Amino acid sequence: MGQLRIEKIQELMKQEISQIILQELKDPRIGFVTVTQVEVTRDLSIAKVYVSIMGNEEQIAKSWKGLNSSLGFIRREVGHRIRLRVTPELKFVLDKSLDYSDHIQKLLLQIERDEQNKEQ
């Protein structure tokens, strides 16, 4: 299967899953969740859905449980919205890159403040 087609499917799945989580899921456990990336295998059998969850540890754990319990519903909805011969099996992966970039930003701001204090 062509790489361009796989990339288009990944982007379409990212958009559809984001919309499903935002508008269709009624689970109160699911908080602020962002789909950051979708990786699909070449045979379209498995899709890794990278999600970033904002909140404290308790909120993240609740949202994670809510997302995993709704996997079947999300897969069915993706199957209805995207016409594929076989709908890929979905696996959620927690994406910590936004937390890491936030941590780096805070460190850079702290270094900048320290440099300004040294100059004064």
DOGU-991886 format. One line per 8 residues: their letters; for each residue x, y, z of N, C-alpha, C. Coordinates in nm, 4 decimals, padded with zeros to 6 digits, m for minus. Atoms other than C-alpha are relative to their C-alpha. Example, Ala and Ser with C-alpha at 12.3 -4.5 7.8 and 13.67 -1.06 7.14 Angstrom:
2
AS	00.0890 m00.1190 00.0000 01.2300 m00.4500 00.7800 00.0900 00.1200 00.0000; m00.0820 m00.1190 m00.0060 01.3670 m00.1060 00.7140 m00.0770 00.1090 00.0730
***
This chain:
120
MGQLRIEK	00.0848 m00.1177 00.0000 00.0000 00.0000 00.0000 00.0887 00.1230 00.0000; m00.0804 m00.1197 00.0139 00.1304 00.3432 m00.0883 00.0094 00.0806 00.1280; m00.0227 m00.0791 m00.1205 00.2787 00.5623 00.1812 m00.0923 00.1217 00.0055; 00.0878 m00.1161 00.0041 00.0723 00.8597 00.0667 m00.1406 m00.0355 00.0470; 00.1340 00.0443 m00.0423 m00.2528 00.6651 00.1154 m00.0036 m00.0250 00.1501; m00.0061 00.0255 m00.1441 m00.1465 00.5522 00.4615 00.0013 00.1319 00.0768; m00.0049 m00.1300 m00.0675 m00.0640 00.9117 00.5587 m00.1355 00.0692 m00.0033; 00.1341 m00.0590 00.0085 m00.4039 01.0290 00.4360 m00.0958 m00.0685 00.0963
IQELMKQE	00.0861 00.0747 m00.0924 m00.5775 00.7529 00.6341 00.0316 00.0388 00.1442; m00.0400 m00.0390 m00.1358 m00.3772 00.8438 00.9460 m00.0575 00.1369 00.0362; 00.0502 m00.1346 m00.0277 m00.4743 01.2107 00.9196 m00.1525 00.0003 00.0125; 00.1457 00.0082 m00.0060 m00.8391 01.1281 00.8516 m00.0452 m00.0662 00.1301; 00.0339 00.0660 m00.1265 m00.8490 00.8893 01.1485 00.0231 00.0934 00.1176; m00.0279 m00.0961 m00.1073 m00.6903 01.1568 01.3695 m00.1143 00.1001 00.0137; 00.1089 m00.0964 m00.0027 m00.9603 01.4066 01.2739 m00.1292 m00.0632 00.0503; 00.1256 00.0649 m00.0385 m01.2474 01.1603 01.3125 00.0004 m00.0420 00.1465
ISQIILQE	m00.0072 00.0418 m00.1409 m01.1282 01.0196 01.6471 m00.0082 00.1215 00.0909; 00.0093 m00.1231 m00.0799 m01.0801 01.3732 01.7801 m00.1442 00.0477 00.0096; 00.1396 m00.0440 00.0017 m01.4324 01.4627 01.6756 m00.0886 m00.0937 00.0829; 00.0786 00.0964 m00.0769 m01.5759 01.1438 01.8273 00.0203 00.0238 00.1496; m00.0289 m00.0213 m00.1428 m01.4015 01.2051 02.1611 m00.0636 00.1303 00.0473; 00.0504 m00.1311 m00.0389 m01.5068 01.5688 02.1656 m00.1525 00.0056 00.0036; 00.1433 m00.0204 00.0143 m01.8700 01.5350 02.0557 m00.0857 m00.1214 00.0340; 00.0840 00.1185 m00.0123 m01.9903 01.1757 02.0817 00.0091 m00.0700 00.1353
LKDPRIGF	m00.0159 00.0726 m00.1266 m01.8478 01.0345 02.4054 m00.0693 00.0742 00.1130; 00.0748 m00.0593 m00.1115 m02.0702 01.0953 02.7062 00.0570 m00.0400 00.1362; m00.0607 00.0476 m00.1236 m01.8372 00.9412 02.9655 00.0489 00.1189 00.0826; m00.0414 m00.1158 m00.0807 m01.7961 01.1931 03.2513 00.1454 m00.0091 00.0467; m00.1396 00.0151 m00.0422 m01.4510 01.0511 03.3338 00.0967 00.0665 m00.0970; m00.0904 m00.0509 00.1023 m01.3041 01.1784 03.0086 00.0044 00.1522 00.0071; m00.0194 m00.1437 m00.0129 m01.1611 01.5249 03.0565 00.0537 00.0605 m00.1286; m00.0584 m00.0698 00.1137 m00.9458 01.7367 02.8284 00.1002 m00.0917 m00.0690
VTVTQVEV	m00.0813 00.0963 00.0744 m00.8059 01.4878 02.5737 00.0248 00.0544 m00.1394; m00.0368 m00.0434 00.1341 m00.6192 01.5774 02.2561 00.0661 m00.1157 m00.0736; m00.0640 00.1012 00.0838 m00.5355 01.3318 01.9794 00.1143 00.0697 m00.0721; m00.1163 m00.0668 00.0576 m00.1817 01.4241 01.8766 00.0496 m00.0675 m00.1273; m00.0521 00.0709 00.1158 m00.1005 01.1548 01.6224 m00.0674 m00.1360 m00.0104; 00.0477 00.1359 00.0231 m00.2239 00.8297 01.4669 00.1014 m00.0679 m00.0914; m00.0899 00.0803 00.0821 00.0130 00.5633 01.3347 m00.0715 m00.1288 m00.0365; 00.0680 00.1188 00.0492 m00.1337 00.2873 01.1201 00.1047 m00.0924 m00.0620
TRDLSIAK	m00.0907 00.0958 00.0621 00.0501 m00.0313 01.0217 m00.0261 m00.0042 m00.1500; 00.0119 00.0027 00.1462 00.1085 m00.0913 00.6512 m00.1195 m00.0805 m00.0483; 00.1157 00.0816 00.0400 m00.1652 m00.3566 00.6382 m00.1311 00.0504 00.0591; 00.1181 m00.0646 m00.0598 m00.4106 m00.1269 00.8247 m00.0702 m00.0870 00.1043; 00.0632 00.0860 m00.1002 m00.4695 m00.3860 01.0958 00.0004 00.0624 00.1390; m00.0121 m00.0610 m00.1328 m00.3577 m00.1800 01.3960 00.0274 00.1494 m00.0160; m00.0232 m00.1446 m00.0022 m00.3741 00.1928 01.4644 00.0338 00.0413 00.1426; m00.0386 m00.0569 m00.1289 m00.1852 00.3508 01.7536 m00.0471 00.1441 00.0023
VYVSIMGN	00.0548 m00.1346 m00.0138 m00.3692 00.6615 01.8675 00.0703 00.0656 00.1185; m00.0728 m00.0712 m00.1039 m00.1434 00.8980 02.0606 m00.0885 00.1119 00.0538; 00.0851 m00.1004 m00.0628 m00.3388 01.1091 02.3088 00.0766 00.0709 00.1114; m00.0538 m00.0802 m00.1085 m00.2372 01.3877 02.5415 m00.1173 00.0362 00.0908; 00.1067 m00.0251 m00.0968 m00.4435 01.4262 02.8583 00.0492 00.1063 00.0979; m00.0362 m00.1079 m00.0910 m00.4348 01.7462 03.0606 m00.0697 m00.0212 00.1343; 00.0571 00.0104 m00.1330 m00.4936 01.7549 03.4348 00.0998 m00.0590 00.0975; m00.0874 00.0615 m00.0993 m00.3532 01.6151 03.7548 m00.0003 m00.1515 m00.0195
EEQIAKSW	m00.0152 00.1457 00.0166 m00.2617 01.2476 03.8007 m00.1337 m00.0736 00.0100; 00.1301 00.0656 m00.0177 m00.6105 01.1520 03.9192 m00.0884 00.0203 m00.1232; 00.0800 m00.0286 00.1190 m00.7820 01.3229 03.6250 00.0525 m00.0765 m00.1214; m00.0594 00.0742 00.1108 m00.5382 01.1623 03.3813 m00.0377 m00.1471 00.0089; 00.0347 00.1411 m00.0170 m00.6045 00.8162 03.5285 m00.1473 m00.0249 m00.0339; 00.1426 00.0160 00.0306 m00.9830 00.8641 03.5073 m00.0254 00.0113 m00.1498; 00.0183 m00.0179 00.1448 m00.9652 00.9913 03.1500 00.0538 m00.1204 m00.0760; m00.0607 00.1164 00.0652 m00.7370 00.7012 03.0543 m00.0937 m00.1209 00.0084
KGLNSSLG	00.0948 00.1115 m00.0149 m00.9836 00.4463 03.1947 m00.1229 00.0214 m00.0864; 00.1160 m00.0302 00.0823 m01.2735 00.6208 03.0208 00.0275 m00.0211 m00.1474; m00.0361 00.0196 00.1408 m01.0919 00.6217 02.6873 00.0104 m00.1484 m00.0346; m00.0173 00.1424 00.0287 m00.9969 00.2564 02.7097 m00.1316 m00.0761 00.0054; 00.1295 00.0679 m00.0045 m01.3511 00.1566 02.8015 m00.0861 00.0329 m00.1213; 00.0786 m00.0388 00.1169 m01.4825 00.3369 02.4936 00.0662 m00.0389 m00.1320; m00.0720 00.0399 00.1208 m01.2425 00.1737 02.2458 m00.0925 m00.0615 m00.1056; 00.0907 00.0664 00.0939 m01.5145 m00.0431 02.0890 m00.0919 00.0987 m00.0699
FIRREVGH	00.0885 m00.1014 00.0576 m01.7495 00.2496 02.0378 00.0744 00.0867 m00.1009; m00.0788 m00.0853 00.0892 m01.4759 00.4649 01.8844 00.0353 m00.0754 m00.1275; m00.0350 00.0800 00.1176 m01.3664 00.1836 01.6518 m00.1216 m00.0156 m00.0923; 00.1212 00.0149 00.0815 m01.7240 00.1267 01.5361 m00.0333 00.1302 m00.0732; 00.0285 m00.1290 00.0620 m01.7763 00.4987 01.4715 00.1003 00.0323 m00.1108; m00.1010 m00.0216 00.1037 m01.4477 00.5218 01.2799 m00.0321 m00.0863 m00.1218; 00.0374 00.0894 00.1094 m01.5604 00.2230 01.0727 m00.1161 00.0533 m00.0819; 00.1137 m00.0578 00.0713 m01.8856 00.3985 00.9844 00.0406 00.1247 m00.0790
RIRLRVTP	m00.0356 m00.1273 00.0622 m01.7191 00.7290 00.8993 00.1046 m00.0144 m00.1108; m00.1051 00.0212 00.0993 m01.4168 00.5995 00.7067 m00.0255 m00.1345 m00.0663; 00.0314 00.1227 00.0743 m01.4925 00.3441 00.4388 00.1284 m00.0782 m00.0292; m00.1117 00.0902 00.0198 m01.2213 00.0804 00.4772 m00.0524 m00.1429 00.0017; 00.0424 00.1398 00.0019 m01.2442 m00.2905 00.4102 m00.0020 m00.0573 00.1419; m00.0090 00.0439 m00.1397 m01.1312 m00.3630 00.7662 00.0366 00.1210 00.0840; m00.0316 m00.1098 m00.0910 m01.1377 m00.1095 01.0484 00.1153 m00.0430 00.0901; m00.1153 00.0381 m00.0827 m00.8014 m00.1113 01.2298 m00.0363 m00.0123 00.1477
ELKFVLDK	00.0130 00.0117 m00.1452 m00.7812 m00.2259 01.5903 00.0689 00.1213 00.0614; m00.0531 m00.1227 m00.0598 m00.7278 00.0864 01.8016 00.0715 m00.0309 00.1304; m00.0746 00.0075 m00.1255 m00.4687 00.1131 02.0764 00.0385 00.1417 00.0388; m00.0365 m00.1325 m00.0481 m00.4333 00.4279 02.2827 00.1389 m00.0037 00.0612; m00.1332 m00.0166 m00.0565 m00.0830 00.5449 02.3726 00.0055 00.1400 00.0595; m00.0077 m00.1294 m00.0677 m00.0272 00.8226 02.6247 00.1202 00.0780 m00.0534; m00.1028 m00.0846 00.0593 00.1702 01.1031 02.4596 00.0448 00.1020 00.1040; m00.0540 m00.0888 m00.1026 00.3924 01.2823 02.7105 00.0796 00.1162 m00.0605
SLDYSDHI	m00.0835 m00.1021 00.0635 00.5555 01.5143 02.4548 m00.0443 00.1416 00.0378; 00.0455 m00.1336 m00.0396 00.3352 01.8121 02.5491 00.0429 00.0329 00.1421; m00.0482 m00.0213 m00.1361 00.4231 01.7668 02.9166 00.1495 00.0308 00.0001; m00.1441 m00.0203 00.0089 00.7902 01.7450 02.8233 00.0319 00.1387 m00.0539; m00.0255 m00.1330 00.0560 00.7765 02.0600 02.6100 m00.0371 00.1095 00.1002; 00.0369 m00.0954 m00.1042 00.5979 02.2432 02.8931 00.1097 00.0085 00.1059; m00.1089 00.0045 m00.0978 00.8726 02.1328 03.1337 00.1220 00.0752 m00.0529; m00.1140 m00.0689 00.0606 01.1435 02.2553 02.8932 m00.0244 00.1513 m00.0030
QKLLLQIE	00.0339 m00.1427 00.0035 00.9622 02.5892 02.8527 00.0173 00.0634 00.1381; m00.0155 m00.0526 m00.1359 00.9508 02.6358 03.2313 00.1474 00.0125 00.0376; m00.1431 m00.0066 m00.0293 01.3228 02.5566 03.2592 00.0658 00.1184 m00.0714; m00.0562 m00.1122 00.0746 01.4076 02.8088 02.9870 m00.0394 00.1337 00.0622; 00.0440 m00.1234 m00.0657 01.1992 03.0766 03.1590 00.0748 00.0216 00.1316; m00.0740 m00.0101 m00.1254 01.3734 03.0008 03.4890 00.1437 00.0457 m00.0254; m00.1363 m00.0409 00.0354 01.7162 03.0342 03.3242 00.0020 00.1479 m00.0377; 00.0085 m00.1406 00.0403 01.6108 03.3655 03.1710 m00.0140 00.0908 00.1221
RDEQNKEQ	00.0170 m00.0789 m00.1230 01.4941 03.4944 03.5115 00.1295 00.0048 00.0805; m00.1271 00.0042 m00.0734 01.8211 03.3825 03.6741 00.1036 00.0921 m00.0637; m00.0943 m00.0878 00.0715 02.0236 03.5632 03.4069 m00.0334 00.1468 00.0246; 00.0404 m00.1388 m00.0262 01.8221 03.8826 03.4587 00.0344 00.0413 00.1419; m00.0324 m00.0308 m00.1387 01.8747 03.8629 03.8358 00.1509 00.0187 00.0181; m00.1460 m00.0149 m00.0092 02.2521 03.8228 03.7879 00.0453 00.1355 m00.0540; m00.0377 m00.1269 00.0604 02.2657 04.1330 03.5687 m00.0345 00.1179 00.0896; 00.0428 m00.1119 m00.0868 02.0943 04.3473 03.8320 00.0857 00.0144 00.1186
***
